[in-house]
Amino acid sequence: MYRAPPWKIAVYGRDHGVPHFHVEGRGWRCSVAISTLELIIGYASKPALTSAIGWASQHQDELLAKWRELNHER
């Protein structure tokens, strides 16, 4: 959905659990809850995670809509 060095944000279909997005970088990956912007699982450097969550905080509605679309939820 969005890419900014050194990370990207992705939302995948056929995913499970609470609505979330993935933050991925070179050699690391984590999942973050869309509603709370809390780390669910994984690891990211603090600067990368802070930057990605900053972007996500401005796009929560878009992230949730994409998660619902890809995971067939209303």
CHARMM-style PDB file with segment names, atoms N, HN, CA, C and O in Angstrom:
ATOM      1  N   MET     1       0.809  -1.202   0.000  1.00  0.00      PROA
ATOM      2  CA  MET     1       0.000   0.000   0.000  1.00  0.00      PROA
ATOM      3  C   MET     1       0.850   1.261   0.000  1.00  0.00      PROA
ATOM      4  O   MET     1       0.513   2.253  -0.648  1.00  0.00      PROA
ATOM      5  N   TYR     2       1.958   1.211   0.738  1.00  0.00      PROA
ATOM      6  HN  TYR     2       2.231   0.405   1.264  1.00  0.00      PROA
ATOM      7  CA  TYR     2       2.802   2.395   0.825  1.00  0.00      PROA
ATOM      8  C   TYR     2       4.242   1.970   1.062  1.00  0.00      PROA
ATOM      9  O   TYR     2       4.511   0.992   1.759  1.00  0.00      PROA
ATOM     10  N   ARG     3       5.138   2.705   0.485  1.00  0.00      PROA
ATOM     11  HN  ARG     3       4.919   3.500  -0.080  1.00  0.00      PROA
ATOM     12  CA  ARG     3       6.564   2.387   0.640  1.00  0.00      PROA
ATOM     13  C   ARG     3       7.322   3.676   0.936  1.00  0.00      PROA
ATOM     14  O   ARG     3       7.151   4.698   0.271  1.00  0.00      PROA
ATOM     15  N   ALA     4       8.158   3.586   1.950  1.00  0.00      PROA
ATOM     16  HN  ALA     4       8.297   2.756   2.490  1.00  0.00      PROA
ATOM     17  CA  ALA     4       9.065   4.691   2.287  1.00  0.00      PROA
ATOM     18  C   ALA     4      10.338   4.056   2.821  1.00  0.00      PROA
ATOM     19  O   ALA     4      10.280   3.249   3.749  1.00  0.00      PROA
ATOM     20  N   PRO     5      11.463   4.398   2.263  1.00  0.00      PROA
ATOM     21  CA  PRO     5      12.696   3.772   2.746  1.00  0.00      PROA
ATOM     22  C   PRO     5      12.843   3.974   4.252  1.00  0.00      PROA
ATOM     23  O   PRO     5      12.649   5.096   4.720  1.00  0.00      PROA
ATOM     24  N   PRO     6      13.166   2.974   5.014  1.00  0.00      PROA
ATOM     25  CA  PRO     6      13.538   1.609   4.630  1.00  0.00      PROA
ATOM     26  C   PRO     6      12.428   0.593   4.870  1.00  0.00      PROA
ATOM     27  O   PRO     6      12.729  -0.563   5.169  1.00  0.00      PROA
ATOM     28  N   TRP     7      11.162   0.974   4.753  1.00  0.00      PROA
ATOM     29  HN  TRP     7      10.917   1.913   4.510  1.00  0.00      PROA
ATOM     30  CA  TRP     7      10.071   0.050   5.053  1.00  0.00      PROA
ATOM     31  C   TRP     7       8.948   0.186   4.027  1.00  0.00      PROA
ATOM     32  O   TRP     7       8.901   1.124   3.231  1.00  0.00      PROA
ATOM     33  N   LYS     8       8.031  -0.814   4.086  1.00  0.00      PROA
ATOM     34  HN  LYS     8       8.069  -1.576   4.733  1.00  0.00      PROA
ATOM     35  CA  LYS     8       6.803  -0.718   3.297  1.00  0.00      PROA
ATOM     36  C   LYS     8       5.665  -1.247   4.152  1.00  0.00      PROA
ATOM     37  O   LYS     8       5.870  -2.063   5.051  1.00  0.00      PROA
ATOM     38  N   ILE     9       4.468  -0.770   3.859  1.00  0.00      PROA
ATOM     39  HN  ILE     9       4.302  -0.108   3.129  1.00  0.00      PROA
ATOM     40  CA  ILE     9       3.259  -1.235   4.532  1.00  0.00      PROA
ATOM     41  C   ILE     9       2.471  -2.065   3.531  1.00  0.00      PROA
ATOM     42  O   ILE     9       2.281  -1.662   2.383  1.00  0.00      PROA
ATOM     43  N   ALA    10       2.016  -3.228   3.979  1.00  0.00      PROA
ATOM     44  HN  ALA    10       2.170  -3.555   4.912  1.00  0.00      PROA
ATOM     45  CA  ALA    10       1.236  -4.119   3.122  1.00  0.00      PROA
ATOM     46  C   ALA    10       0.039  -4.657   3.893  1.00  0.00      PROA
ATOM     47  O   ALA    10       0.099  -4.855   5.106  1.00  0.00      PROA
ATOM     48  N   VAL    11      -1.049  -4.889   3.166  1.00  0.00      PROA
ATOM     49  HN  VAL    11      -1.098  -4.727   2.180  1.00  0.00      PROA
ATOM     50  CA  VAL    11      -2.238  -5.551   3.695  1.00  0.00      PROA
ATOM     51  C   VAL    11      -2.474  -6.746   2.788  1.00  0.00      PROA
ATOM     52  O   VAL    11      -2.465  -6.610   1.564  1.00  0.00      PROA
ATOM     53  N   TYR    12      -2.685  -7.919   3.379  1.00  0.00      PROA
ATOM     54  HN  TYR    12      -2.693  -8.029   4.373  1.00  0.00      PROA
ATOM     55  CA  TYR    12      -2.827  -9.144   2.604  1.00  0.00      PROA
ATOM     56  C   TYR    12      -4.220  -9.740   2.739  1.00  0.00      PROA
ATOM     57  O   TYR    12      -4.879  -9.585   3.766  1.00  0.00      PROA
ATOM     58  N   GLY    13      -4.656 -10.422   1.692  1.00  0.00      PROA
ATOM     59  HN  GLY    13      -4.120 -10.549   0.857  1.00  0.00      PROA
ATOM     60  CA  GLY    13      -5.903 -11.164   1.715  1.00  0.00      PROA
ATOM     61  C   GLY    13      -5.715 -12.506   2.394  1.00  0.00      PROA
ATOM     62  O   GLY    13      -4.595 -12.983   2.574  1.00  0.00      PROA
ATOM     63  N   ARG    14      -6.827 -13.097   2.762  1.00  0.00      PROA
ATOM     64  HN  ARG    14      -7.737 -12.709   2.615  1.00  0.00      PROA
ATOM     65  CA  ARG    14      -6.851 -14.395   3.448  1.00  0.00      PROA
ATOM     66  C   ARG    14      -5.970 -14.367   4.695  1.00  0.00      PROA
ATOM     67  O   ARG    14      -5.305 -15.347   5.030  1.00  0.00      PROA
ATOM     68  N   ASP    15      -5.982 -13.229   5.366  1.00  0.00      PROA
ATOM     69  HN  ASP    15      -6.521 -12.432   5.093  1.00  0.00      PROA
ATOM     70  CA  ASP    15      -5.229 -13.072   6.602  1.00  0.00      PROA
ATOM     71  C   ASP    15      -6.164 -13.380   7.766  1.00  0.00      PROA
ATOM     72  O   ASP    15      -7.383 -13.394   7.590  1.00  0.00      PROA
ATOM     73  N   HSD    16      -5.630 -13.618   8.911  1.00  0.00      PROA
ATOM     74  HN  HSD    16      -4.640 -13.606   9.053  1.00  0.00      PROA
ATOM     75  CA  HSD    16      -6.436 -14.016  10.059  1.00  0.00      PROA
ATOM     76  C   HSD    16      -6.198 -13.054  11.211  1.00  0.00      PROA
ATOM     77  O   HSD    16      -5.307 -12.206  11.163  1.00  0.00      PROA
ATOM     78  N   GLY    17      -7.016 -13.204  12.250  1.00  0.00      PROA
ATOM     79  HN  GLY    17      -7.740 -13.893  12.289  1.00  0.00      PROA
ATOM     80  CA  GLY    17      -6.854 -12.370  13.432  1.00  0.00      PROA
ATOM     81  C   GLY    17      -7.518 -11.013  13.267  1.00  0.00      PROA
ATOM     82  O   GLY    17      -8.329 -10.800  12.366  1.00  0.00      PROA
ATOM     83  N   VAL    18      -7.153 -10.106  14.157  1.00  0.00      PROA
ATOM     84  HN  VAL    18      -6.494 -10.279  14.889  1.00  0.00      PROA
ATOM     85  CA  VAL    18      -7.721  -8.761  14.109  1.00  0.00      PROA
ATOM     86  C   VAL    18      -7.235  -8.055  12.847  1.00  0.00      PROA
ATOM     87  O   VAL    18      -6.167  -8.379  12.327  1.00  0.00      PROA
ATOM     88  N   PRO    19      -8.013  -7.091  12.352  1.00  0.00      PROA
ATOM     89  CA  PRO    19      -7.546  -6.334  11.191  1.00  0.00      PROA
ATOM     90  C   PRO    19      -6.177  -5.704  11.478  1.00  0.00      PROA
ATOM     91  O   PRO    19      -5.988  -5.032  12.492  1.00  0.00      PROA
ATOM     92  N   HSD    20      -5.242  -5.936  10.573  1.00  0.00      PROA
ATOM     93  HN  HSD    20      -5.396  -6.482   9.750  1.00  0.00      PROA
ATOM     94  CA  HSD    20      -3.874  -5.477  10.797  1.00  0.00      PROA
ATOM     95  C   HSD    20      -3.166  -5.261   9.467  1.00  0.00      PROA
ATOM     96  O   HSD    20      -3.642  -5.667   8.407  1.00  0.00      PROA
ATOM     97  N   PHE    21      -2.029  -4.617   9.561  1.00  0.00      PROA
ATOM     98  HN  PHE    21      -1.642  -4.287  10.422  1.00  0.00      PROA
ATOM     99  CA  PHE    21      -1.168  -4.444   8.391  1.00  0.00      PROA
ATOM    100  C   PHE    21       0.226  -4.919   8.751  1.00  0.00      PROA
ATOM    101  O   PHE    21       0.576  -5.061   9.923  1.00  0.00      PROA
ATOM    102  N   HSD    22       1.003  -5.156   7.724  1.00  0.00      PROA
ATOM    103  HN  HSD    22       0.719  -5.040   6.773  1.00  0.00      PROA
ATOM    104  CA  HSD    22       2.376  -5.615   7.902  1.00  0.00      PROA
ATOM    105  C   HSD    22       3.322  -4.470   7.571  1.00  0.00      PROA
ATOM    106  O   HSD    22       3.125  -3.739   6.600  1.00  0.00      PROA
ATOM    107  N   VAL    23       4.338  -4.331   8.384  1.00  0.00      PROA
ATOM    108  HN  VAL    23       4.499  -4.925   9.173  1.00  0.00      PROA
ATOM    109  CA  VAL    23       5.420  -3.398   8.102  1.00  0.00      PROA
ATOM    110  C   VAL    23       6.636  -4.266   7.814  1.00  0.00      PROA
ATOM    111  O   VAL    23       7.029  -5.089   8.640  1.00  0.00      PROA
ATOM    112  N   GLU    24       7.225  -4.082   6.647  1.00  0.00      PROA
ATOM    113  HN  GLU    24       6.906  -3.413   5.975  1.00  0.00      PROA
ATOM    114  CA  GLU    24       8.317  -4.952   6.211  1.00  0.00      PROA
ATOM    115  C   GLU    24       9.527  -4.125   5.798  1.00  0.00      PROA
ATOM    116  O   GLU    24       9.408  -3.071   5.173  1.00  0.00      PROA
ATOM    117  N   GLY    25      10.675  -4.634   6.164  1.00  0.00      PROA
ATOM    118  HN  GLY    25      10.772  -5.490   6.672  1.00  0.00      PROA
ATOM    119  CA  GLY    25      11.932  -4.007   5.775  1.00  0.00      PROA
ATOM    120  C   GLY    25      12.948  -5.094   5.469  1.00  0.00      PROA
ATOM    121  O   GLY    25      12.620  -6.281   5.477  1.00  0.00      PROA
ATOM    122  N   ARG    26      14.151  -4.698   5.207  1.00  0.00      PROA
ATOM    123  HN  ARG    26      14.417  -3.735   5.201  1.00  0.00      PROA
ATOM    124  CA  ARG    26      15.196  -5.663   4.880  1.00  0.00      PROA
ATOM    125  C   ARG    26      15.533  -6.488   6.122  1.00  0.00      PROA
ATOM    126  O   ARG    26      16.137  -5.986   7.069  1.00  0.00      PROA
ATOM    127  N   GLY    27      15.131  -7.766   6.101  1.00  0.00      PROA
ATOM    128  HN  GLY    27      14.641  -8.174   5.331  1.00  0.00      PROA
ATOM    129  CA  GLY    27      15.453  -8.682   7.182  1.00  0.00      PROA
ATOM    130  C   GLY    27      14.520  -8.639   8.368  1.00  0.00      PROA
ATOM    131  O   GLY    27      14.799  -9.273   9.386  1.00  0.00      PROA
ATOM    132  N   TRP    28      13.422  -7.914   8.274  1.00  0.00      PROA
ATOM    133  HN  TRP    28      13.196  -7.399   7.447  1.00  0.00      PROA
ATOM    134  CA  TRP    28      12.477  -7.888   9.389  1.00  0.00      PROA
ATOM    135  C   TRP    28      11.052  -7.680   8.883  1.00  0.00      PROA
ATOM    136  O   TRP    28      10.827  -7.224   7.762  1.00  0.00      PROA
ATOM    137  N   ARG    29      10.096  -8.029   9.749  1.00  0.00      PROA
ATOM    138  HN  ARG    29      10.279  -8.399  10.660  1.00  0.00      PROA
ATOM    139  CA  ARG    29       8.674  -7.905   9.427  1.00  0.00      PROA
ATOM    140  C   ARG    29       7.889  -7.918  10.721  1.00  0.00      PROA
ATOM    141  O   ARG    29       8.235  -8.645  11.653  1.00  0.00      PROA
ATOM    142  N   CYS    30       6.842  -7.125  10.789  1.00  0.00      PROA
ATOM    143  HN  CYS    30       6.561  -6.535  10.032  1.00  0.00      PROA
ATOM    144  CA  CYS    30       5.974  -7.150  11.963  1.00  0.00      PROA
ATOM    145  C   CYS    30       4.542  -6.870  11.534  1.00  0.00      PROA
ATOM    146  O   CYS    30       4.287  -6.411  10.421  1.00  0.00      PROA
ATOM    147  N   SER    31       3.614  -7.156  12.441  1.00  0.00      PROA
ATOM    148  HN  SER    31       3.821  -7.529  13.346  1.00  0.00      PROA
ATOM    149  CA  SER    31       2.200  -6.888  12.215  1.00  0.00      PROA
ATOM    150  C   SER    31       1.725  -5.880  13.247  1.00  0.00      PROA
ATOM    151  O   SER    31       2.108  -5.942  14.416  1.00  0.00      PROA
ATOM    152  N   VAL    32       0.882  -4.944  12.799  1.00  0.00      PROA
ATOM    153  HN  VAL    32       0.571  -4.893  11.850  1.00  0.00      PROA
ATOM    154  CA  VAL    32       0.380  -3.872  13.653  1.00  0.00      PROA
ATOM    155  C   VAL    32      -1.139  -3.830  13.518  1.00  0.00      PROA
ATOM    156  O   VAL    32      -1.666  -3.851  12.406  1.00  0.00      PROA
ATOM    157  N   ALA    33      -1.844  -3.771  14.652  1.00  0.00      PROA
ATOM    158  HN  ALA    33      -1.416  -3.753  15.555  1.00  0.00      PROA
ATOM    159  CA  ALA    33      -3.300  -3.678  14.647  1.00  0.00      PROA
ATOM    160  C   ALA    33      -3.728  -2.334  14.059  1.00  0.00      PROA
ATOM    161  O   ALA    33      -3.173  -1.294  14.413  1.00  0.00      PROA
ATOM    162  N   ILE    34      -4.703  -2.357  13.172  1.00  0.00      PROA
ATOM    163  HN  ILE    34      -5.153  -3.203  12.885  1.00  0.00      PROA
ATOM    164  CA  ILE    34      -5.156  -1.122  12.541  1.00  0.00      PROA
ATOM    165  C   ILE    34      -5.873  -0.227  13.544  1.00  0.00      PROA
ATOM    166  O   ILE    34      -5.659   0.985  13.542  1.00  0.00      PROA
ATOM    167  N   SER    35      -6.710  -0.790  14.393  1.00  0.00      PROA
ATOM    168  HN  SER    35      -6.884  -1.775  14.394  1.00  0.00      PROA
ATOM    169  CA  SER    35      -7.520   0.036  15.291  1.00  0.00      PROA
ATOM    170  C   SER    35      -6.717   0.711  16.387  1.00  0.00      PROA
ATOM    171  O   SER    35      -7.018   1.845  16.762  1.00  0.00      PROA
ATOM    172  N   THR    36      -5.700   0.035  16.910  1.00  0.00      PROA
ATOM    173  HN  THR    36      -5.455  -0.885  16.605  1.00  0.00      PROA
ATOM    174  CA  THR    36      -4.932   0.570  18.042  1.00  0.00      PROA
ATOM    175  C   THR    36      -3.526   1.009  17.666  1.00  0.00      PROA
ATOM    176  O   THR    36      -2.869   1.715  18.431  1.00  0.00      PROA
ATOM    177  N   LEU    37      -3.061   0.596  16.495  1.00  0.00      PROA
ATOM    178  HN  LEU    37      -3.595   0.023  15.873  1.00  0.00      PROA
ATOM    179  CA  LEU    37      -1.696   0.852  16.026  1.00  0.00      PROA
ATOM    180  C   LEU    37      -0.651   0.273  16.970  1.00  0.00      PROA
ATOM    181  O   LEU    37       0.451   0.806  17.101  1.00  0.00      PROA
ATOM    182  N   GLU    38      -1.015  -0.828  17.629  1.00  0.00      PROA
ATOM    183  HN  GLU    38      -1.910  -1.261  17.523  1.00  0.00      PROA
ATOM    184  CA  GLU    38      -0.090  -1.525  18.521  1.00  0.00      PROA
ATOM    185  C   GLU    38       0.553  -2.695  17.794  1.00  0.00      PROA
ATOM    186  O   GLU    38      -0.076  -3.359  16.970  1.00  0.00      PROA
ATOM    187  N   LEU    39       1.815  -2.934  18.114  1.00  0.00      PROA
ATOM    188  HN  LEU    39       2.326  -2.395  18.784  1.00  0.00      PROA
ATOM    189  CA  LEU    39       2.548  -4.067  17.564  1.00  0.00      PROA
ATOM    190  C   LEU    39       1.901  -5.364  18.036  1.00  0.00      PROA
ATOM    191  O   LEU    39       1.708  -5.561  19.236  1.00  0.00      PROA
ATOM    192  N   ILE    40       1.564  -6.249  17.097  1.00  0.00      PROA
ATOM    193  HN  ILE    40       1.720  -6.089  16.123  1.00  0.00      PROA
ATOM    194  CA  ILE    40       0.964  -7.540  17.433  1.00  0.00      PROA
ATOM    195  C   ILE    40       2.050  -8.596  17.552  1.00  0.00      PROA
ATOM    196  O   ILE    40       2.120  -9.326  18.541  1.00  0.00      PROA
ATOM    197  N   ILE    41       2.888  -8.666  16.542  1.00  0.00      PROA
ATOM    198  HN  ILE    41       2.831  -8.073  15.738  1.00  0.00      PROA
ATOM    199  CA  ILE    41       3.934  -9.689  16.507  1.00  0.00      PROA
ATOM    200  C   ILE    41       5.050  -9.214  15.589  1.00  0.00      PROA
ATOM    201  O   ILE    41       4.829  -8.425  14.671  1.00  0.00      PROA
ATOM    202  N   GLY    42       6.233  -9.702  15.850  1.00  0.00      PROA
ATOM    203  HN  GLY    42       6.413 -10.344  16.595  1.00  0.00      PROA
ATOM    204  CA  GLY    42       7.362  -9.403  14.991  1.00  0.00      PROA
ATOM    205  C   GLY    42       8.266  -8.335  15.571  1.00  0.00      PROA
ATOM    206  O   GLY    42       8.156  -7.966  16.740  1.00  0.00      PROA
ATOM    207  N   TYR    43       9.155  -7.852  14.732  1.00  0.00      PROA
ATOM    208  HN  TYR    43       9.244  -8.152  13.782  1.00  0.00      PROA
ATOM    209  CA  TYR    43      10.157  -6.883  15.155  1.00  0.00      PROA
ATOM    210  C   TYR    43      10.407  -5.881  14.036  1.00  0.00      PROA
ATOM    211  O   TYR    43      10.393  -6.222  12.853  1.00  0.00      PROA
ATOM    212  N   ALA    44      10.633  -4.649  14.440  1.00  0.00      PROA
ATOM    213  HN  ALA    44      10.644  -4.373  15.401  1.00  0.00      PROA
ATOM    214  CA  ALA    44      11.092  -3.605  13.525  1.00  0.00      PROA
ATOM    215  C   ALA    44      11.950  -2.654  14.338  1.00  0.00      PROA
ATOM    216  O   ALA    44      11.770  -2.532  15.549  1.00  0.00      PROA
ATOM    217  N   SER    45      12.870  -1.988  13.688  1.00  0.00      PROA
ATOM    218  HN  SER    45      13.017  -2.087  12.704  1.00  0.00      PROA
ATOM    219  CA  SER    45      13.649  -0.991  14.414  1.00  0.00      PROA
ATOM    220  C   SER    45      12.707   0.108  14.895  1.00  0.00      PROA
ATOM    221  O   SER    45      11.709   0.409  14.239  1.00  0.00      PROA
ATOM    222  N   LYS    46      13.021   0.694  16.017  1.00  0.00      PROA
ATOM    223  HN  LYS    46      13.832   0.450  16.549  1.00  0.00      PROA
ATOM    224  CA  LYS    46      12.157   1.727  16.580  1.00  0.00      PROA
ATOM    225  C   LYS    46      11.933   2.885  15.609  1.00  0.00      PROA
ATOM    226  O   LYS    46      10.791   3.319  15.454  1.00  0.00      PROA
ATOM    227  N   PRO    47      12.976   3.409  14.945  1.00  0.00      PROA
ATOM    228  CA  PRO    47      12.729   4.503  13.994  1.00  0.00      PROA
ATOM    229  C   PRO    47      11.813   4.097  12.832  1.00  0.00      PROA
ATOM    230  O   PRO    47      10.941   4.868  12.433  1.00  0.00      PROA
ATOM    231  N   ALA    48      12.008   2.900  12.293  1.00  0.00      PROA
ATOM    232  HN  ALA    48      12.717   2.273  12.617  1.00  0.00      PROA
ATOM    233  CA  ALA    48      11.166   2.445  11.180  1.00  0.00      PROA
ATOM    234  C   ALA    48       9.730   2.258  11.632  1.00  0.00      PROA
ATOM    235  O   ALA    48       8.803   2.683  10.942  1.00  0.00      PROA
ATOM    236  N   LEU    49       9.533   1.626  12.786  1.00  0.00      PROA
ATOM    237  HN  LEU    49      10.286   1.281  13.346  1.00  0.00      PROA
ATOM    238  CA  LEU    49       8.179   1.389  13.286  1.00  0.00      PROA
ATOM    239  C   LEU    49       7.487   2.708  13.614  1.00  0.00      PROA
ATOM    240  O   LEU    49       6.310   2.882  13.297  1.00  0.00      PROA
ATOM    241  N   THR    50       8.189   3.621  14.233  1.00  0.00      PROA
ATOM    242  HN  THR    50       9.145   3.480  14.490  1.00  0.00      PROA
ATOM    243  CA  THR    50       7.616   4.931  14.555  1.00  0.00      PROA
ATOM    244  C   THR    50       7.189   5.660  13.286  1.00  0.00      PROA
ATOM    245  O   THR    50       6.109   6.248  13.241  1.00  0.00      PROA
ATOM    246  N   SER    51       8.020   5.624  12.271  1.00  0.00      PROA
ATOM    247  HN  SER    51       8.898   5.146  12.308  1.00  0.00      PROA
ATOM    248  CA  SER    51       7.705   6.270  11.003  1.00  0.00      PROA
ATOM    249  C   SER    51       6.503   5.618  10.328  1.00  0.00      PROA
ATOM    250  O   SER    51       5.607   6.315   9.850  1.00  0.00      PROA
ATOM    251  N   ALA    52       6.478   4.286  10.287  1.00  0.00      PROA
ATOM    252  HN  ALA    52       7.206   3.720  10.675  1.00  0.00      PROA
ATOM    253  CA  ALA    52       5.373   3.563   9.649  1.00  0.00      PROA
ATOM    254  C   ALA    52       4.063   3.798  10.391  1.00  0.00      PROA
ATOM    255  O   ALA    52       3.025   4.001   9.761  1.00  0.00      PROA
ATOM    256  N   ILE    53       4.098   3.773  11.711  1.00  0.00      PROA
ATOM    257  HN  ILE    53       4.941   3.607  12.223  1.00  0.00      PROA
ATOM    258  CA  ILE    53       2.881   4.007  12.490  1.00  0.00      PROA
ATOM    259  C   ILE    53       2.419   5.455  12.324  1.00  0.00      PROA
ATOM    260  O   ILE    53       1.218   5.726  12.318  1.00  0.00      PROA
ATOM    261  N   GLY    54       3.355   6.374  12.191  1.00  0.00      PROA
ATOM    262  HN  GLY    54       4.330   6.154  12.196  1.00  0.00      PROA
ATOM    263  CA  GLY    54       2.981   7.763  11.913  1.00  0.00      PROA
ATOM    264  C   GLY    54       2.195   7.878  10.621  1.00  0.00      PROA
ATOM    265  O   GLY    54       1.185   8.580  10.562  1.00  0.00      PROA
ATOM    266  N   TRP    55       2.663   7.179   9.568  1.00  0.00      PROA
ATOM    267  HN  TRP    55       3.483   6.609   9.616  1.00  0.00      PROA
ATOM    268  CA  TRP    55       1.932   7.180   8.306  1.00  0.00      PROA
ATOM    269  C   TRP    55       0.574   6.506   8.488  1.00  0.00      PROA
ATOM    270  O   TRP    55      -0.447   7.024   8.036  1.00  0.00      PROA
ATOM    271  N   ALA    56       0.567   5.360   9.146  1.00  0.00      PROA
ATOM    272  HN  ALA    56       1.397   4.940   9.513  1.00  0.00      PROA
ATOM    273  CA  ALA    56      -0.669   4.596   9.323  1.00  0.00      PROA
ATOM    274  C   ALA    56      -1.709   5.372  10.122  1.00  0.00      PROA
ATOM    275  O   ALA    56      -2.906   5.239   9.868  1.00  0.00      PROA
ATOM    276  N   SER    57      -1.274   6.171  11.075  1.00  0.00      PROA
ATOM    277  HN  SER    57      -0.301   6.279  11.281  1.00  0.00      PROA
ATOM    278  CA  SER    57      -2.225   6.931  11.896  1.00  0.00      PROA
ATOM    279  C   SER    57      -3.029   7.912  11.052  1.00  0.00      PROA
ATOM    280  O   SER    57      -4.147   8.275  11.416  1.00  0.00      PROA
ATOM    281  N   GLN    58      -2.470   8.339   9.937  1.00  0.00      PROA
ATOM    282  HN  GLN    58      -1.562   8.044   9.641  1.00  0.00      PROA
ATOM    283  CA  GLN    58      -3.164   9.254   9.029  1.00  0.00      PROA
ATOM    284  C   GLN    58      -3.990   8.519   7.974  1.00  0.00      PROA
ATOM    285  O   GLN    58      -4.708   9.149   7.197  1.00  0.00      PROA
ATOM    286  N   HSD    59      -3.891   7.180   7.943  1.00  0.00      PROA
ATOM    287  HN  HSD    59      -3.308   6.668   8.574  1.00  0.00      PROA
ATOM    288  CA  HSD    59      -4.548   6.381   6.902  1.00  0.00      PROA
ATOM    289  C   HSD    59      -5.285   5.170   7.471  1.00  0.00      PROA
ATOM    290  O   HSD    59      -5.456   4.171   6.772  1.00  0.00      PROA
ATOM    291  N   GLN    60      -5.722   5.244   8.723  1.00  0.00      PROA
ATOM    292  HN  GLN    60      -5.582   6.055   9.291  1.00  0.00      PROA
ATOM    293  CA  GLN    60      -6.377   4.088   9.342  1.00  0.00      PROA
ATOM    294  C   GLN    60      -7.633   3.672   8.592  1.00  0.00      PROA
ATOM    295  O   GLN    60      -7.855   2.478   8.393  1.00  0.00      PROA
ATOM    296  N   ASP    61      -8.457   4.619   8.171  1.00  0.00      PROA
ATOM    297  HN  ASP    61      -8.277   5.590   8.333  1.00  0.00      PROA
ATOM    298  CA  ASP    61      -9.686   4.271   7.450  1.00  0.00      PROA
ATOM    299  C   ASP    61      -9.364   3.544   6.147  1.00  0.00      PROA
ATOM    300  O   ASP    61     -10.020   2.561   5.800  1.00  0.00      PROA
ATOM    301  N   GLU    62      -8.371   4.021   5.439  1.00  0.00      PROA
ATOM    302  HN  GLU    62      -7.838   4.819   5.721  1.00  0.00      PROA
ATOM    303  CA  GLU    62      -7.947   3.395   4.183  1.00  0.00      PROA
ATOM    304  C   GLU    62      -7.401   1.986   4.426  1.00  0.00      PROA
ATOM    305  O   GLU    62      -7.709   1.059   3.677  1.00  0.00      PROA
ATOM    306  N   LEU    63      -6.595   1.833   5.470  1.00  0.00      PROA
ATOM    307  HN  LEU    63      -6.345   2.586   6.078  1.00  0.00      PROA
ATOM    308  CA  LEU    63      -6.041   0.516   5.810  1.00  0.00      PROA
ATOM    309  C   LEU    63      -7.151  -0.461   6.166  1.00  0.00      PROA
ATOM    310  O   LEU    63      -7.135  -1.607   5.718  1.00  0.00      PROA
ATOM    311  N   LEU    64      -8.121  -0.015   6.973  1.00  0.00      PROA
ATOM    312  HN  LEU    64      -8.133   0.917   7.337  1.00  0.00      PROA
ATOM    313  CA  LEU    64      -9.217  -0.897   7.371  1.00  0.00      PROA
ATOM    314  C   LEU    64     -10.083  -1.266   6.169  1.00  0.00      PROA
ATOM    315  O   LEU    64     -10.495  -2.418   6.035  1.00  0.00      PROA
ATOM    316  N   ALA    65     -10.357  -0.311   5.306  1.00  0.00      PROA
ATOM    317  HN  ALA    65     -10.022   0.625   5.415  1.00  0.00      PROA
ATOM    318  CA  ALA    65     -11.147  -0.606   4.103  1.00  0.00      PROA
ATOM    319  C   ALA    65     -10.437  -1.637   3.231  1.00  0.00      PROA
ATOM    320  O   ALA    65     -11.078  -2.553   2.716  1.00  0.00      PROA
ATOM    321  N   LYS    66      -9.132  -1.500   3.060  1.00  0.00      PROA
ATOM    322  HN  LYS    66      -8.612  -0.755   3.478  1.00  0.00      PROA
ATOM    323  CA  LYS    66      -8.381  -2.454   2.248  1.00  0.00      PROA
ATOM    324  C   LYS    66      -8.367  -3.826   2.902  1.00  0.00      PROA
ATOM    325  O   LYS    66      -8.513  -4.835   2.213  1.00  0.00      PROA
ATOM    326  N   TRP    67      -8.192  -3.886   4.232  1.00  0.00      PROA
ATOM    327  HN  TRP    67      -8.073  -3.066   4.793  1.00  0.00      PROA
ATOM    328  CA  TRP    67      -8.186  -5.161   4.947  1.00  0.00      PROA
ATOM    329  C   TRP    67      -9.539  -5.859   4.775  1.00  0.00      PROA
ATOM    330  O   TRP    67      -9.596  -7.060   4.510  1.00  0.00      PROA
ATOM    331  N   ARG    68     -10.622  -5.098   4.926  1.00  0.00      PROA
ATOM    332  HN  ARG    68     -10.575  -4.122   5.140  1.00  0.00      PROA
ATOM    333  CA  ARG    68     -11.965  -5.683   4.771  1.00  0.00      PROA
ATOM    334  C   ARG    68     -12.198  -6.156   3.343  1.00  0.00      PROA
ATOM    335  O   ARG    68     -12.773  -7.224   3.132  1.00  0.00      PROA
ATOM    336  N   GLU    69     -11.766  -5.385   2.374  1.00  0.00      PROA
ATOM    337  HN  GLU    69     -11.299  -4.517   2.545  1.00  0.00      PROA
ATOM    338  CA  GLU    69     -11.915  -5.768   0.968  1.00  0.00      PROA
ATOM    339  C   GLU    69     -11.181  -7.076   0.678  1.00  0.00      PROA
ATOM    340  O   GLU    69     -11.742  -7.981   0.061  1.00  0.00      PROA
ATOM    341  N   LEU    70      -9.955  -7.175   1.113  1.00  0.00      PROA
ATOM    342  HN  LEU    70      -9.499  -6.440   1.615  1.00  0.00      PROA
ATOM    343  CA  LEU    70      -9.138  -8.351   0.818  1.00  0.00      PROA
ATOM    344  C   LEU    70      -9.516  -9.575   1.646  1.00  0.00      PROA
ATOM    345  O   LEU    70      -9.223 -10.706   1.258  1.00  0.00      PROA
ATOM    346  N   ASN    71     -10.163  -9.349   2.781  1.00  0.00      PROA
ATOM    347  HN  ASN    71     -10.400  -8.430   3.096  1.00  0.00      PROA
ATOM    348  CA  ASN    71     -10.524 -10.457   3.664  1.00  0.00      PROA
ATOM    349  C   ASN    71     -12.031 -10.684   3.714  1.00  0.00      PROA
ATOM    350  O   ASN    71     -12.533 -11.391   4.588  1.00  0.00      PROA
ATOM    351  N   HSD    72     -12.744 -10.080   2.771  1.00  0.00      PROA
ATOM    352  HN  HSD    72     -12.336  -9.505   2.062  1.00  0.00      PROA
ATOM    353  CA  HSD    72     -14.178 -10.295   2.580  1.00  0.00      PROA
ATOM    354  C   HSD    72     -14.981 -10.024   3.843  1.00  0.00      PROA
ATOM    355  O   HSD    72     -15.856 -10.807   4.213  1.00  0.00      PROA
ATOM    356  N   GLU    73     -14.679  -8.909   4.503  1.00  0.00      PROA
ATOM    357  HN  GLU    73     -13.969  -8.273   4.203  1.00  0.00      PROA
ATOM    358  CA  GLU    73     -15.449  -8.477   5.670  1.00  0.00      PROA
ATOM    359  C   GLU    73     -16.131  -7.170   5.333  1.00  0.00      PROA
ATOM    360  O   GLU    73     -15.684  -6.421   4.465  1.00  0.00      PROA
ATOM    361  N   ARG    74     -17.213  -6.911   6.029  1.00  0.00      PROA
ATOM    362  HN  ARG    74     -17.577  -7.519   6.734  1.00  0.00      PROA
ATOM    363  CA  ARG    74     -17.939  -5.646   5.835  1.00  0.00      PROA
ATOM    364  C   ARG    74     -17.802  -4.770   7.032  1.00  0.00      PROA
ATOM    365  OT1 ARG    74     -18.345  -3.665   7.054  1.00  0.00      PROA
TER     366      ARG     74
END
